[in-house]
């Protein structure tokens, strides 16, 4: 279980396809058919988050963070 924002590292079997499902209050917020190795954005309660997975030696690290807000042209 992760918190938003948060990071988690776990061991995964090598050579298998891994999916990622992010739930919020027992509802699926976003589902990925494959681990998101490029930053992918999703929204929970109006807040934008990015999720990224990195894999090394049978371990995967999943990082969810709020991207910096960009100031609009004024």
N, CA, C and O atoms as a Tripos MOL2 file, in Angstrom:
@<TRIPOS>MOLECULE
protein
  296   295    74     0     0
PROTEIN
NO_CHARGES

@<TRIPOS>ATOM
      1 N           0.8410   -1.1760    0.0000 N.3       1 UNK1
      2 CA          0.0000    0.0000    0.0000 C.3       1 UNK1
      3 C           0.8910    1.2470    0.0000 C.2       1 UNK1
      4 O           1.8890    1.3060    0.7190 O.2       1 UNK1
      5 N           0.5310    2.2100   -0.7890 N.am      2 UNK2
      6 CA          1.2770    3.4620   -0.8980 C.3       2 UNK2
      7 C           0.4260    4.6200   -0.4270 C.2       2 UNK2
      8 O          -0.8030    4.5480   -0.4170 O.2       2 UNK2
      9 N           1.0890    5.6690   -0.0440 N.am      3 UNK3
     10 CA          0.3800    6.9090    0.2170 C.3       3 UNK3
     11 C           0.6670    7.8530   -0.9420 C.2       3 UNK3
     12 O           1.6610    7.6870   -1.6490 O.2       3 UNK3
     13 N          -0.1820    8.8250   -1.1360 N.am      4 UNK4
     14 CA          0.0000    9.8270   -2.1930 C.3       4 UNK4
     15 C           0.4650   11.1220   -1.5570 C.2       4 UNK4
     16 O          -0.2240   11.6270   -0.6710 O.2       4 UNK4
     17 N           1.5650   11.6740   -1.9450 N.am      5 UNK5
     18 CA          2.6400   11.0830   -2.7370 C.3       5 UNK5
     19 C           3.3990   10.0560   -1.9130 C.2       5 UNK5
     20 O           3.2950   10.0420   -0.6870 O.2       5 UNK5
     21 N           4.1670    9.1890   -2.5820 N.am      6 UNK6
     22 CA          4.9230    8.1790   -1.8710 C.3       6 UNK6
     23 C           5.7620    7.3280   -2.7970 C.2       6 UNK6
     24 O           5.6420    7.4060   -4.0190 O.2       6 UNK6
     25 N           6.6240    6.5030   -2.1910 N.am      7 UNK7
     26 CA          7.5040    5.6070   -2.9340 C.3       7 UNK7
     27 C           7.4810    4.2460   -2.2740 C.2       7 UNK7
     28 O           7.4490    4.1410   -1.0480 O.2       7 UNK7
     29 N           7.4980    3.2020   -3.0900 N.am      8 UNK8
     30 CA          7.5200    1.8470   -2.5700 C.3       8 UNK8
     31 C           8.4200    0.9960   -3.4560 C.2       8 UNK8
     32 O           8.3880    1.1200   -4.6800 O.2       8 UNK8
     33 N           9.2230    0.1320   -2.8390 N.am      9 UNK9
     34 CA         10.0870   -0.7870   -3.5740 C.3       9 UNK9
     35 C           9.6810   -2.2050   -3.2170 C.2       9 UNK9
     36 O           9.4400   -2.5160   -2.0510 O.2       9 UNK9
     37 N           9.6050   -3.0780   -4.2410 N.am     10 UNK10
     38 CA          9.2300   -4.4700   -4.0000 C.3      10 UNK10
     39 C           9.9380   -5.3800   -4.9890 C.2      10 UNK10
     40 O          10.3810   -4.9370   -6.0490 O.2      10 UNK10
     41 N          10.0410   -6.6380   -4.6400 N.am     11 UNK11
     42 CA         10.6260   -7.6220   -5.5390 C.3      11 UNK11
     43 C           9.5360   -8.1880   -6.4330 C.2      11 UNK11
     44 O           8.4320   -8.4920   -5.9800 O.2      11 UNK11
     45 N           9.8670   -8.3240   -7.7180 N.am     12 UNK12
     46 CA          8.9280   -8.8940   -8.6800 C.3      12 UNK12
     47 C           9.6360   -9.9710   -9.4820 C.2      12 UNK12
     48 O          10.8290   -9.8420   -9.7600 O.2      12 UNK12
     49 N           8.9360  -11.0250   -9.8580 N.am     13 UNK13
     50 CA          9.5660  -12.0610  -10.6900 C.3      13 UNK13
     51 C          10.0250  -11.4840  -12.0260 C.2      13 UNK13
     52 O           9.3030  -10.7210  -12.6680 O.2      13 UNK13
     53 N          11.2280  -11.8560  -12.4310 N.am     14 UNK14
     54 CA         11.7730  -11.3870  -13.7090 C.3      14 UNK14
     55 C          11.1000  -12.1520  -14.8450 C.2      14 UNK14
     56 O          10.8230  -13.3450  -14.7220 O.2      14 UNK14
     57 N          10.8410  -11.4600  -15.9430 N.am     15 UNK15
     58 CA         10.2890  -12.0840  -17.1310 C.3      15 UNK15
     59 C           8.7790  -12.1290  -17.1830 C.2      15 UNK15
     60 O           8.2140  -12.5890  -18.1750 O.2      15 UNK15
     61 N           8.1150  -11.6680  -16.1520 N.am     16 UNK16
     62 CA          6.6510  -11.6330  -16.1520 C.3      16 UNK16
     63 C           6.1720  -10.2310  -16.5040 C.2      16 UNK16
     64 O           6.8690   -9.2440  -16.2670 O.2      16 UNK16
     65 N           4.9800  -10.1600  -17.0700 N.am     17 UNK17
     66 CA          4.3440   -8.8770  -17.3160 C.3      17 UNK17
     67 C           3.6960   -8.4230  -16.0120 C.2      17 UNK17
     68 O           3.0070   -9.2030  -15.3530 O.2      17 UNK17
     69 N           3.9140   -7.1710  -15.6410 N.am     18 UNK18
     70 CA          3.3720   -6.6570  -14.3930 C.3      18 UNK18
     71 C           2.4240   -5.5030  -14.6780 C.2      18 UNK18
     72 O           2.7480   -4.5890  -15.4370 O.2      18 UNK18
     73 N           1.2610   -5.5560  -14.0660 N.am     19 UNK19
     74 CA          0.2660   -4.5040  -14.1820 C.3      19 UNK19
     75 C           0.3000   -3.6650  -12.9170 C.2      19 UNK19
     76 O           0.8310   -4.0940  -11.8920 O.2      19 UNK19
     77 N          -0.2660   -2.4720  -12.9900 N.am     20 UNK20
     78 CA         -0.3400   -1.5970  -11.8230 C.3      20 UNK20
     79 C          -1.7430   -1.0110  -11.7510 C.2      20 UNK20
     80 O          -2.2560   -0.4490  -12.7190 O.2      20 UNK20
     81 N          -2.3400   -1.1560  -10.5920 N.am     21 UNK21
     82 CA         -3.6560   -0.5750  -10.3560 C.3      21 UNK21
     83 C          -3.5610    0.2910   -9.1080 C.2      21 UNK21
     84 O          -3.1180   -0.1720   -8.0570 O.2      21 UNK21
     85 N          -3.9770    1.5430   -9.2250 N.am     22 UNK22
     86 CA         -3.9460    2.4730   -8.1020 C.3      22 UNK22
     87 C          -5.3830    2.6950   -7.6610 C.2      22 UNK22
     88 O          -6.2390    3.1110   -8.4430 O.2      22 UNK22
     89 N          -5.6260    2.4030   -6.3800 N.am     23 UNK23
     90 CA         -6.9680    2.5560   -5.8310 C.3      23 UNK23
     91 C          -6.9820    3.6970   -4.8350 C.2      23 UNK23
     92 O          -5.9890    3.9780   -4.1630 O.2      23 UNK23
     93 N          -8.1290    4.3460   -4.7570 N.am     24 UNK24
     94 CA         -8.3520    5.4020   -3.7760 C.3      24 UNK24
     95 C          -9.7200    5.1670   -3.1700 C.2      24 UNK24
     96 O         -10.7200    5.1280   -3.8860 O.2      24 UNK24
     97 N          -9.7730    5.0110   -1.8700 N.am     25 UNK25
     98 CA        -11.0130    4.7070   -1.1520 C.3      25 UNK25
     99 C         -11.7360    3.5180   -1.7780 C.2      25 UNK25
    100 O         -12.9370    3.5670   -2.0440 O.2      25 UNK25
    101 N         -10.9680    2.4440   -2.0070 N.am     26 UNK26
    102 CA        -11.4610    1.1750   -2.5550 C.3      26 UNK26
    103 C         -12.0090    1.2590   -3.9750 C.2      26 UNK26
    104 O         -12.6460    0.3150   -4.4420 O.2      26 UNK26
    105 N         -11.7750    2.3620   -4.6660 N.am     27 UNK27
    106 CA        -12.1660    2.5010   -6.0730 C.3      27 UNK27
    107 C         -10.9080    2.6400   -6.9130 C.2      27 UNK27
    108 O          -9.9310    3.2450   -6.4720 O.2      27 UNK27
    109 N         -10.9230    2.0880   -8.1180 N.am     28 UNK28
    110 CA         -9.7700    2.1900   -9.0010 C.3      28 UNK28
    111 C          -9.6600    3.6070   -9.5330 C.2      28 UNK28
    112 O         -10.5620    4.0930  -10.2160 O.2      28 UNK28
    113 N          -8.5410    4.2780   -9.2160 N.am     29 UNK29
    114 CA         -8.2920    5.6310   -9.7210 C.3      29 UNK29
    115 C          -7.6790    5.5580  -11.1130 C.2      29 UNK29
    116 O          -8.0190    6.3570  -11.9850 O.2      29 UNK29
    117 N          -6.7690    4.5970  -11.3260 N.am     30 UNK30
    118 CA         -6.1210    4.4220  -12.6260 C.3      30 UNK30
    119 C          -5.5540    3.0100  -12.6860 C.2      30 UNK30
    120 O          -5.1490    2.4430  -11.6710 O.2      30 UNK30
    121 N          -5.5320    2.4550  -13.8970 N.am     31 UNK31
    122 CA         -5.0010    1.1050  -14.1020 C.3      31 UNK31
    123 C          -4.0810    1.1240  -15.3090 C.2      31 UNK31
    124 O          -4.4210    1.6890  -16.3490 O.2      31 UNK31
    125 N          -2.9190    0.5070  -15.1710 N.am     32 UNK32
    126 CA         -1.9440    0.4120  -16.2530 C.3      32 UNK32
    127 C          -1.7600   -1.0610  -16.6100 C.2      32 UNK32
    128 O          -1.5530   -1.8930  -15.7260 O.2      32 UNK32
    129 N          -1.8360   -1.3880  -17.9010 N.am     33 UNK33
    130 CA         -1.6320   -2.7670  -18.3530 C.3      33 UNK33
    131 C          -0.1780   -3.1890  -18.1940 C.2      33 UNK33
    132 O           0.1190   -4.3800  -18.0980 O.2      33 UNK33
    133 N           0.7250   -2.2170  -18.1670 N.am     34 UNK34
    134 CA          2.1460   -2.4600  -17.9450 C.3      34 UNK34
    135 C           2.6600   -1.4120  -16.9740 C.2      34 UNK34
    136 O           2.0610   -0.3460  -16.8330 O.2      34 UNK34
    137 N           3.7520   -1.7060  -16.3130 N.am     35 UNK35
    138 CA          4.3200   -0.7240  -15.3870 C.3      35 UNK35
    139 C           4.6820    0.5460  -16.1520 C.2      35 UNK35
    140 O           5.2620    0.4650  -17.2340 O.2      35 UNK35
    141 N           4.3520    1.7080  -15.6130 N.am     36 UNK36
    142 CA          4.6210    2.9780  -16.3080 C.3      36 UNK36
    143 C           6.0820    3.4260  -16.1220 C.2      36 UNK36
    144 O           6.4110    4.1070  -15.1510 O.2      36 UNK36
    145 N           6.9540    3.0340  -17.0690 N.am     37 UNK37
    146 CA          8.3570    3.4060  -16.9760 C.3      37 UNK37
    147 C           8.5850    4.8580  -17.3970 C.2      37 UNK37
    148 O           9.6200    5.4410  -17.0760 O.2      37 UNK37
    149 N           7.6300    5.4380  -18.1100 N.am     38 UNK38
    150 CA          7.6250    6.8770  -18.3870 C.3      38 UNK38
    151 C           6.5700    7.4820  -17.4670 C.2      38 UNK38
    152 O           5.5490    6.8540  -17.1840 O.2      38 UNK38
    153 N           6.8200    8.6940  -17.0040 N.am     39 UNK39
    154 CA          5.8820    9.3400  -16.0800 C.3      39 UNK39
    155 C           4.4890    9.4050  -16.7000 C.2      39 UNK39
    156 O           4.3170    9.8900  -17.8190 O.2      39 UNK39
    157 N           3.5070    8.9140  -15.9640 N.am     40 UNK40
    158 CA          2.1080    8.9500  -16.3920 C.3      40 UNK40
    159 C           1.3110    9.7100  -15.3460 C.2      40 UNK40
    160 O           1.5110    9.5240  -14.1450 O.2      40 UNK40
    161 N           0.4100   10.5630  -15.8030 N.am     41 UNK41
    162 CA         -0.3380   11.4080  -14.8800 C.3      41 UNK41
    163 C          -1.7410   10.8460  -14.6350 C.2      41 UNK41
    164 O          -2.3420   10.2140  -15.5030 O.2      41 UNK41
    165 N          -2.2360   11.0980  -13.4260 N.am     42 UNK42
    166 CA         -3.6120   10.7590  -13.0760 C.3      42 UNK42
    167 C          -4.0790   11.7490  -12.0210 C.2      42 UNK42
    168 O          -3.2680   12.4340  -11.3980 O.2      42 UNK42
    169 N          -5.3880   11.8220  -11.8230 N.am     43 UNK43
    170 CA         -5.9810   12.7850  -10.8990 C.3      43 UNK43
    171 C          -6.7700   12.0590   -9.8210 C.2      43 UNK43
    172 O          -7.5080   11.1160  -10.1040 O.2      43 UNK43
    173 N          -6.6060   12.5090   -8.5860 N.am     44 UNK44
    174 CA         -7.3760   12.0050   -7.4530 C.3      44 UNK44
    175 C          -7.8870   13.2140   -6.6900 C.2      44 UNK44
    176 O          -7.1040   14.0440   -6.2280 O.2      44 UNK44
    177 N          -9.2040   13.3090   -6.5600 N.am     45 UNK45
    178 CA         -9.8590   14.4160   -5.8580 C.3      45 UNK45
    179 C          -9.3350   15.7780   -6.3150 C.2      45 UNK45
    180 O          -9.0770   16.6560   -5.4920 O.2      45 UNK45
    181 N          -9.1800   15.9500   -7.6230 N.am     46 UNK46
    182 CA         -8.7610   17.2240   -8.1820 C.3      46 UNK46
    183 C          -7.2720   17.5060   -8.0860 C.2      46 UNK46
    184 O          -6.8230   18.5630   -8.5310 O.2      46 UNK46
    185 N          -6.4960   16.5950   -7.5190 N.am     47 UNK47
    186 CA         -5.0460   16.7710   -7.4130 C.3      47 UNK47
    187 C          -4.3610   15.9010   -8.4550 C.2      47 UNK47
    188 O          -4.6960   14.7280   -8.6150 O.2      47 UNK47
    189 N          -3.3900   16.4890   -9.1680 N.am     48 UNK48
    190 CA         -2.6580   15.7870  -10.2140 C.3      48 UNK48
    191 C          -1.4570   15.0700   -9.6090 C.2      48 UNK48
    192 O          -0.7450   15.6340   -8.7790 O.2      48 UNK48
    193 N          -1.2350   13.8250  -10.0260 N.am     49 UNK49
    194 CA         -0.0890   13.0410   -9.5960 C.3      49 UNK49
    195 C           0.5910   12.4300  -10.8080 C.2      49 UNK49
    196 O          -0.0330   12.2410  -11.8520 O.2      49 UNK49
    197 N           1.8800   12.1200  -10.6650 N.am     50 UNK50
    198 CA          2.6250   11.3770  -11.6750 C.3      50 UNK50
    199 C           3.0990   10.0870  -11.0230 C.2      50 UNK50
    200 O           3.5320   10.0830   -9.8710 O.2      50 UNK50
    201 N           3.0130    9.0000  -11.7670 N.am     51 UNK51
    202 CA          3.5190    7.7190  -11.2860 C.3      51 UNK51
    203 C           4.5880    7.2460  -12.2580 C.2      51 UNK51
    204 O           4.4220    7.3310  -13.4750 O.2      51 UNK51
    205 N           5.6890    6.7460  -11.7050 N.am     52 UNK52
    206 CA          6.7960    6.2350  -12.5070 C.3      52 UNK52
    207 C           7.3200    4.9680  -11.8520 C.2      52 UNK52
    208 O           7.4290    4.8880  -10.6290 O.2      52 UNK52
    209 N           7.6450    3.9760  -12.6770 N.am     53 UNK53
    210 CA          8.2390    2.7380  -12.1750 C.3      53 UNK53
    211 C           9.6560    2.6250  -12.7140 C.2      53 UNK53
    212 O           9.9100    2.9140  -13.8830 O.2      53 UNK53
    213 N          10.5670    2.2070  -11.8630 N.am     54 UNK54
    214 CA         11.9390    1.9010  -12.2890 C.3      54 UNK54
    215 C          12.2330    0.4780  -11.8450 C.2      54 UNK54
    216 O          11.8430    0.0630  -10.7540 O.2      54 UNK54
    217 N          12.9280   -0.2710  -12.7080 N.am     55 UNK55
    218 CA         13.1630   -1.6840  -12.4510 C.3      55 UNK55
    219 C          14.6570   -1.9680  -12.5180 C.2      55 UNK55
    220 O          15.3370   -1.5190  -13.4410 O.2      55 UNK55
    221 N          15.1730   -2.7170  -11.5360 N.am     56 UNK56
    222 CA         16.5810   -3.1020  -11.5240 C.3      56 UNK56
    223 C          16.7370   -4.3800  -10.7000 C.2      56 UNK56
    224 O          16.2730   -4.4500   -9.5620 O.2      56 UNK56
    225 N          17.3810   -5.3750  -11.2700 N.am     57 UNK57
    226 CA         17.7230   -6.6230  -10.5680 C.3      57 UNK57
    227 C          16.5210   -7.2790   -9.8770 C.2      57 UNK57
    228 O          16.6220   -7.6990   -8.7240 O.2      57 UNK57
    229 N          15.4150   -7.3650  -10.5600 N.am     58 UNK58
    230 CA         14.2500   -8.0390  -10.0050 C.3      58 UNK58
    231 C          13.4630   -7.2310   -8.9940 C.2      58 UNK58
    232 O          12.5280   -7.7410   -8.3770 O.2      58 UNK58
    233 N          13.8370   -5.9740   -8.8220 N.am     59 UNK59
    234 CA         13.1110   -5.0890   -7.8980 C.3      59 UNK59
    235 C          12.5330   -3.9320   -8.6900 C.2      59 UNK59
    236 O          13.1440   -3.4490   -9.6430 O.2      59 UNK59
    237 N          11.3710   -3.5010   -8.2940 N.am     60 UNK60
    238 CA         10.7450   -2.3510   -8.9420 C.3      60 UNK60
    239 C          10.4550   -1.3080   -7.8670 C.2      60 UNK60
    240 O          10.0330   -1.6310   -6.7570 O.2      60 UNK60
    241 N          10.6930   -0.0530   -8.2280 N.am     61 UNK61
    242 CA         10.3690    1.0590   -7.3480 C.3      61 UNK61
    243 C           9.2840    1.8730   -8.0310 C.2      61 UNK61
    244 O           9.4450    2.3090   -9.1710 O.2      61 UNK61
    245 N           8.1830    2.0720   -7.3290 N.am     62 UNK62
    246 CA          7.0680    2.8560   -7.8530 C.3      62 UNK62
    247 C           7.0200    4.1610   -7.0750 C.2      62 UNK62
    248 O           6.9220    4.1670   -5.8480 O.2      62 UNK62
    249 N           7.0910    5.2670   -7.8100 N.am     63 UNK63
    250 CA          7.0950    6.5880   -7.1930 C.3      63 UNK63
    251 C           5.8870    7.3710   -7.6760 C.2      63 UNK63
    252 O           5.6460    7.4860   -8.8780 O.2      63 UNK63
    253 N           5.1310    7.9080   -6.7300 N.am     64 UNK64
    254 CA          4.0030    8.7770   -7.0560 C.3      64 UNK64
    255 C           4.2690   10.1270   -6.4160 C.2      64 UNK64
    256 O           4.5350   10.2230   -5.2180 O.2      64 UNK64
    257 N           4.1910   11.1670   -7.2350 N.am     65 UNK65
    258 CA          4.4690   12.5110   -6.7250 C.3      65 UNK65
    259 C           3.5450   13.5070   -7.3940 C.2      65 UNK65
    260 O           2.9740   13.2440   -8.4530 O.2      65 UNK65
    261 N           3.4110   14.6510   -6.7540 N.am     66 UNK66
    262 CA          2.6810   15.7580   -7.3590 C.3      66 UNK66
    263 C           3.6700   16.5530   -8.1940 C.2      66 UNK66
    264 O           4.6740   17.0270   -7.6640 O.2      66 UNK66
    265 N           3.4110   16.7120   -9.4920 N.am     67 UNK67
    266 CA          4.3310   17.5020  -10.3070 C.3      67 UNK67
    267 C           4.2740   18.9740   -9.8880 C.2      67 UNK67
    268 O           3.2460   19.4450   -9.4030 O.2      67 UNK67
    269 N           5.3700   19.6880  -10.0760 N.am     68 UNK68
    270 CA          5.3490   21.1150   -9.7310 C.3      68 UNK68
    271 C           4.2970   21.8480  -10.5510 C.2      68 UNK68
    272 O           4.1160   21.5830  -11.7390 O.2      68 UNK68
    273 N           3.6200   22.7600   -9.9040 N.am     69 UNK69
    274 CA          2.6190   23.5550  -10.6190 C.3      69 UNK69
    275 C           3.3270   24.5940  -11.4710 C.2      69 UNK69
    276 O           4.3000   25.2110  -11.0380 O.2      69 UNK69
    277 N           2.8310   24.7780  -12.6780 N.am     70 UNK70
    278 CA          3.4240   25.7540  -13.5720 C.3      70 UNK70
    279 C           2.5720   27.0130  -13.5760 C.2      70 UNK70
    280 O           1.3440   26.9560  -13.6470 O.2      70 UNK70
    281 N           3.2440   28.1330  -13.5000 N.am     71 UNK71
    282 CA          2.5340   29.4100  -13.5460 C.3      71 UNK71
    283 C           2.1180   29.7080  -14.9680 C.2      71 UNK71
    284 O           2.9050   29.5410  -15.9000 O.2      71 UNK71
    285 N           0.8880   30.1470  -15.1390 N.am     72 UNK72
    286 CA          0.4210   30.4990  -16.4700 C.3      72 UNK72
    287 C           0.9130   31.8880  -16.8640 C.2      72 UNK72
    288 O           1.3320   32.6710  -16.0110 O.2      72 UNK72
    289 N           0.8610   32.1810  -18.1340 N.am     73 UNK73
    290 CA          1.2480   33.5140  -18.6050 C.3      73 UNK73
    291 C           0.2040   34.5200  -18.1390 C.2      73 UNK73
    292 O          -0.9980   34.2890  -18.2700 O.2      73 UNK73
    293 N           0.6610   35.6010  -17.6120 N.am     74 UNK74
    294 CA         -0.2690   36.5890  -17.0940 C.3      74 UNK74
    295 C          -0.1470   37.8930  -17.8360 C.2      74 UNK74
    296 O          -0.8630   38.8470  -17.5300 O.2      74 UNK74
@<TRIPOS>BOND
     1     1     2 1
     2     2     3 1
     3     3     4 2
     4     3     5 am
     5     5     6 1
     6     6     7 1
     7     7     8 2
     8     7     9 am
     9     9    10 1
    10    10    11 1
    11    11    12 2
    12    11    13 am
    13    13    14 1
    14    14    15 1
    15    15    16 2
    16    15    17 am
    17    17    18 1
    18    18    19 1
    19    19    20 2
    20    19    21 am
    21    21    22 1
    22    22    23 1
    23    23    24 2
    24    23    25 am
    25    25    26 1
    26    26    27 1
    27    27    28 2
    28    27    29 am
    29    29    30 1
    30    30    31 1
    31    31    32 2
    32    31    33 am
    33    33    34 1
    34    34    35 1
    35    35    36 2
    36    35    37 am
    37    37    38 1
    38    38    39 1
    39    39    40 2
    40    39    41 am
    41    41    42 1
    42    42    43 1
    43    43    44 2
    44    43    45 am
    45    45    46 1
    46    46    47 1
    47    47    48 2
    48    47    49 am
    49    49    50 1
    50    50    51 1
    51    51    52 2
    52    51    53 am
    53    53    54 1
    54    54    55 1
    55    55    56 2
    56    55    57 am
    57    57    58 1
    58    58    59 1
    59    59    60 2
    60    59    61 am
    61    61    62 1
    62    62    63 1
    63    63    64 2
    64    63    65 am
    65    65    66 1
    66    66    67 1
    67    67    68 2
    68    67    69 am
    69    69    70 1
    70    70    71 1
    71    71    72 2
    72    71    73 am
    73    73    74 1
    74    74    75 1
    75    75    76 2
    76    75    77 am
    77    77    78 1
    78    78    79 1
    79    79    80 2
    80    79    81 am
    81    81    82 1
    82    82    83 1
    83    83    84 2
    84    83    85 am
    85    85    86 1
    86    86    87 1
    87    87    88 2
    88    87    89 am
    89    89    90 1
    90    90    91 1
    91    91    92 2
    92    91    93 am
    93    93    94 1
    94    94    95 1
    95    95    96 2
    96    95    97 am
    97    97    98 1
    98    98    99 1
    99    99   100 2
   100    99   101 am
   101   101   102 1
   102   102   103 1
   103   103   104 2
   104   103   105 am
   105   105   106 1
   106   106   107 1
   107   107   108 2
   108   107   109 am
   109   109   110 1
   110   110   111 1
   111   111   112 2
   112   111   113 am
   113   113   114 1
   114   114   115 1
   115   115   116 2
   116   115   117 am
   117   117   118 1
   118   118   119 1
   119   119   120 2
   120   119   121 am
   121   121   122 1
   122   122   123 1
   123   123   124 2
   124   123   125 am
   125   125   126 1
   126   126   127 1
   127   127   128 2
   128   127   129 am
   129   129   130 1
   130   130   131 1
   131   131   132 2
   132   131   133 am
   133   133   134 1
   134   134   135 1
   135   135   136 2
   136   135   137 am
   137   137   138 1
   138   138   139 1
   139   139   140 2
   140   139   141 am
   141   141   142 1
   142   142   143 1
   143   143   144 2
   144   143   145 am
   145   145   146 1
   146   146   147 1
   147   147   148 2
   148   147   149 am
   149   149   150 1
   150   150   151 1
   151   151   152 2
   152   151   153 am
   153   153   154 1
   154   154   155 1
   155   155   156 2
   156   155   157 am
   157   157   158 1
   158   158   159 1
   159   159   160 2
   160   159   161 am
   161   161   162 1
   162   162   163 1
   163   163   164 2
   164   163   165 am
   165   165   166 1
   166   166   167 1
   167   167   168 2
   168   167   169 am
   169   169   170 1
   170   170   171 1
   171   171   172 2
   172   171   173 am
   173   173   174 1
   174   174   175 1
   175   175   176 2
   176   175   177 am
   177   177   178 1
   178   178   179 1
   179   179   180 2
   180   179   181 am
   181   181   182 1
   182   182   183 1
   183   183   184 2
   184   183   185 am
   185   185   186 1
   186   186   187 1
   187   187   188 2
   188   187   189 am
   189   189   190 1
   190   190   191 1
   191   191   192 2
   192   191   193 am
   193   193   194 1
   194   194   195 1
   195   195   196 2
   196   195   197 am
   197   197   198 1
   198   198   199 1
   199   199   200 2
   200   199   201 am
   201   201   202 1
   202   202   203 1
   203   203   204 2
   204   203   205 am
   205   205   206 1
   206   206   207 1
   207   207   208 2
   208   207   209 am
   209   209   210 1
   210   210   211 1
   211   211   212 2
   212   211   213 am
   213   213   214 1
   214   214   215 1
   215   215   216 2
   216   215   217 am
   217   217   218 1
   218   218   219 1
   219   219   220 2
   220   219   221 am
   221   221   222 1
   222   222   223 1
   223   223   224 2
   224   223   225 am
   225   225   226 1
   226   226   227 1
   227   227   228 2
   228   227   229 am
   229   229   230 1
   230   230   231 1
   231   231   232 2
   232   231   233 am
   233   233   234 1
   234   234   235 1
   235   235   236 2
   236   235   237 am
   237   237   238 1
   238   238   239 1
   239   239   240 2
   240   239   241 am
   241   241   242 1
   242   242   243 1
   243   243   244 2
   244   243   245 am
   245   245   246 1
   246   246   247 1
   247   247   248 2
   248   247   249 am
   249   249   250 1
   250   250   251 1
   251   251   252 2
   252   251   253 am
   253   253   254 1
   254   254   255 1
   255   255   256 2
   256   255   257 am
   257   257   258 1
   258   258   259 1
   259   259   260 2
   260   259   261 am
   261   261   262 1
   262   262   263 1
   263   263   264 2
   264   263   265 am
   265   265   266 1
   266   266   267 1
   267   267   268 2
   268   267   269 am
   269   269   270 1
   270   270   271 1
   271   271   272 2
   272   271   273 am
   273   273   274 1
   274   274   275 1
   275   275   276 2
   276   275   277 am
   277   277   278 1
   278   278   279 1
   279   279   280 2
   280   279   281 am
   281   281   282 1
   282   282   283 1
   283   283   284 2
   284   283   285 am
   285   285   286 1
   286   286   287 1
   287   287   288 2
   288   287   289 am
   289   289   290 1
   290   290   291 1
   291   291   292 2
   292   291   293 am
   293   293   294 1
   294   294   295 1
   295   295   296 2
@<TRIPOS>SUBSTRUCTURE
     1 UNK1         2 RESIDUE 1 A UNK
     2 UNK2         6 RESIDUE 1 A UNK
     3 UNK3        10 RESIDUE 1 A UNK
     4 UNK4        14 RESIDUE 1 A UNK
     5 UNK5        18 RESIDUE 1 A UNK
     6 UNK6        22 RESIDUE 1 A UNK
     7 UNK7        26 RESIDUE 1 A UNK
     8 UNK8        30 RESIDUE 1 A UNK
     9 UNK9        34 RESIDUE 1 A UNK
    10 UNK10       38 RESIDUE 1 A UNK
    11 UNK11       42 RESIDUE 1 A UNK
    12 UNK12       46 RESIDUE 1 A UNK
    13 UNK13       50 RESIDUE 1 A UNK
    14 UNK14       54 RESIDUE 1 A UNK
    15 UNK15       58 RESIDUE 1 A UNK
    16 UNK16       62 RESIDUE 1 A UNK
    17 UNK17       66 RESIDUE 1 A UNK
    18 UNK18       70 RESIDUE 1 A UNK
    19 UNK19       74 RESIDUE 1 A UNK
    20 UNK20       78 RESIDUE 1 A UNK
    21 UNK21       82 RESIDUE 1 A UNK
    22 UNK22       86 RESIDUE 1 A UNK
    23 UNK23       90 RESIDUE 1 A UNK
    24 UNK24       94 RESIDUE 1 A UNK
    25 UNK25       98 RESIDUE 1 A UNK
    26 UNK26      102 RESIDUE 1 A UNK
    27 UNK27      106 RESIDUE 1 A UNK
    28 UNK28      110 RESIDUE 1 A UNK
    29 UNK29      114 RESIDUE 1 A UNK
    30 UNK30      118 RESIDUE 1 A UNK
    31 UNK31      122 RESIDUE 1 A UNK
    32 UNK32      126 RESIDUE 1 A UNK
    33 UNK33      130 RESIDUE 1 A UNK
    34 UNK34      134 RESIDUE 1 A UNK
    35 UNK35      138 RESIDUE 1 A UNK
    36 UNK36      142 RESIDUE 1 A UNK
    37 UNK37      146 RESIDUE 1 A UNK
    38 UNK38      150 RESIDUE 1 A UNK
    39 UNK39      154 RESIDUE 1 A UNK
    40 UNK40      158 RESIDUE 1 A UNK
    41 UNK41      162 RESIDUE 1 A UNK
    42 UNK42      166 RESIDUE 1 A UNK
    43 UNK43      170 RESIDUE 1 A UNK
    44 UNK44      174 RESIDUE 1 A UNK
    45 UNK45      178 RESIDUE 1 A UNK
    46 UNK46      182 RESIDUE 1 A UNK
    47 UNK47      186 RESIDUE 1 A UNK
    48 UNK48      190 RESIDUE 1 A UNK
    49 UNK49      194 RESIDUE 1 A UNK
    50 UNK50      198 RESIDUE 1 A UNK
    51 UNK51      202 RESIDUE 1 A UNK
    52 UNK52      206 RESIDUE 1 A UNK
    53 UNK53      210 RESIDUE 1 A UNK
    54 UNK54      214 RESIDUE 1 A UNK
    55 UNK55      218 RESIDUE 1 A UNK
    56 UNK56      222 RESIDUE 1 A UNK
    57 UNK57      226 RESIDUE 1 A UNK
    58 UNK58      230 RESIDUE 1 A UNK
    59 UNK59      234 RESIDUE 1 A UNK
    60 UNK60      238 RESIDUE 1 A UNK
    61 UNK61      242 RESIDUE 1 A UNK
    62 UNK62      246 RESIDUE 1 A UNK
    63 UNK63      250 RESIDUE 1 A UNK
    64 UNK64      254 RESIDUE 1 A UNK
    65 UNK65      258 RESIDUE 1 A UNK
    66 UNK66      262 RESIDUE 1 A UNK
    67 UNK67      266 RESIDUE 1 A UNK
    68 UNK68      270 RESIDUE 1 A UNK
    69 UNK69      274 RESIDUE 1 A UNK
    70 UNK70      278 RESIDUE 1 A UNK
    71 UNK71      282 RESIDUE 1 A UNK
    72 UNK72      286 RESIDUE 1 A UNK
    73 UNK73      290 RESIDUE 1 A UNK
    74 UNK74      294 RESIDUE 1 A UNK
